[in-house]
């Protein structure tokens, strides 16, 4: 498996940017041996400052608050009604990654699971936190020794639901099952899979196979939706059945972020370009079109789409129906994971500029109102 298949505009910059992408997605060769698209566009510039400032698009009286600091490369992030949860990717190839939580308003951070490696993606339900992890052949990022795990919201002994998964990347959860994507184990064949396992563990179900580098995944009550690095957006019935292509020709990499609401599927393409297609398929439309960077941590609410632009250090927002993008917050230290609730937007500042020792420059931040 090739280990350094990163877009040129990222790989040519600081090692920090290579680390970040390896944690967030499993970078693989596409079907037939094609690599990720290269570009001579501007690369990400790491900023060591965390001089938060509410942008012109923030609500009246908006306040930026750091709810947790001193974190070792935080990446994926989610919220529920009481807490913010995130994964610290940790030092690559080392077991110092962790699953963390802190009250929505800040306070003492709690370690829910320590001794982790290769963390990147996280989801939560009413009882547990779930995440994907693993180490590649080069000892960095998701890969051959991948796993899907959970731990109680209150802490305790982590439970491994799935072991031996290949490059598990995106993860989603509903009332019965955990869903995740496995990258292509043959590296040059369309052998990626979309999988499910009961919340308590047990028999794994393959919902779709023969996929070209599946990455992000989302679910609703009937279907599972995912993006393929090869440039397609897909869906398949949870009950089993053939996969349907909702959009194709999206470029590479497609879908570092994906979200679903009652009417459509939303995803990101390098740019950052944010796209939408109806749940039942049809014409894909562009919500936001940009150039040069990636949109991480994309989420939607009833009216807007939000994303983190890690290269520019900004938290962004645009109407779901399309329209100008607005900057909610600037001056962030490589923001990645993103979540929203009824009043606020939350994000993880990766914060660590280079390979090597453990880092404590990461932070979890929120903006109210959003």
ABEGO torsion letter per residue (X at the ends): XBAABBBAAAAABBAAAAAAAAAABBBBBBBGGBBBBBBABBBBBBBABABBBBBAABBBGBBBBBABBGBBGBBBBBBBAABBBBBBAEBBGBBABBBBBBBAAEEBBBBABBGBBGBABBBBBAABBBBBBEBBAAGBEBEAABBBBBBBAAEEBBBBABBGBBGBBBBBBBAABBBBBBBBAAGABBABBBBBBBAAEEBBBBABBGBBGBBBBBBBAABBBBBBAAGBBBBBBAAEEBBBBABBGAEOBBGABBBBBAABBBBBBBOBBBBBBBAAEEBBBBABBBBGBBBBGBBBBAABBBBBBAAAGBBBBBBAAEEBBBBABBGBBGBBBBBBBAABBBBBBAGBABBEBBBAABBBBBBOBX
